[in-house]
Amino acid sequence: MAVIDYKANYTNVWEVDDNFYQYVEDTCKTLYIESLKDLPPDVRRALERAHEREELESGKEILSTLIKTVSTADDQKLLICQDTGIPVYFLKIGSQVRFDGIRLQQAIKKGTERATLEHPLRSSIVNTLTRKNHGTSTGNQVPVLHYEFVEGNEIEILIVPKGSGSENMSYLKMLTPAAGIEGIKKYVLECVFESGANPCPPTIVGIGLGGTADKCAALAKKAAAREVGSPNPDPDVRKLEEELYILINKMGLGAQGLGGSTTALAVHIEAADTHMTCNPVAVNMMCWPARRMRATFKSNQEPIISY
Ligand code: SF4
């Protein structure tokens, strides 16, 4: 029997050294703090565009207050919102990186705790039953970690601190296949409308389609964490994103749900295939300060920080 030499396919392997885990810890501390203070440029631009377009005087005023909040946070190095959220990390792990996954998880958690204690930040994480706050922004299964494996020899860590106002307005429904695309649209519009002001609009509406119930919910979160207006590469999915963006903004909920033409800064969809008798749809919204920050580790050196 022929033996497959897997190593032959890996010509550019990066074997991490001990310093890597310390870099990850230090970096996750920085990512958490900075993501709460520095809004990504695409979100800033989207808020500016919404402000320019808004015709309703009250809506324009609210958007200008949101923009001013961001510039005050910039000037005074303050948090954009007091809600430090649930720390959620998305990891992209290159196929040619060799590392200890347990140590990587520990380093991410430690960095999150250090950000909370050393900055200090409000810890929003409690035991679900006792409601006891550990004071560290971490706990059982928190930070929430999502993993994806990709080609290459890099590790990317993206933090998305998820505010509770928007996270509480999360939805999942197992539609019937007969409901079709029209059923999907109707359900998403109902979710956004029922949420009203609660997710702190204008939001990024993340939609998961397909998979199983759990996969669908994870896809919605991934969609909400994308750069504003980054289109899905699948033309059918992109068409649905565009249609829903128009329909949602026609609702007139507007900024903070007080009326106006921008309820959503963007609509993003992530889709998976599903069972022939399933049609799952999930909605997960990102509030107006759609916070995120990423670090890319390429070797045993300090990472590159971006949004
Ligand atoms: S949902 Fe977002 S904007 Fe609203 S309070 Fe929480 S972090 Fe702040």
Boltz pocket constraint, residues with backbone or C-beta under 6 A from the ligand:
constraints:
  - pocket:
      binder: B
      contacts: [[A, 81], [A, 82], [A, 83], [A, 84], [A, 85], [A, 162], [A, 163], [A, 164], [A, 165], [A, 166], [A, 167], [A, 198], [A, 199], [A, 200], [A, 287], [A, 288], [A, 289]]
      max_distance: 6.0
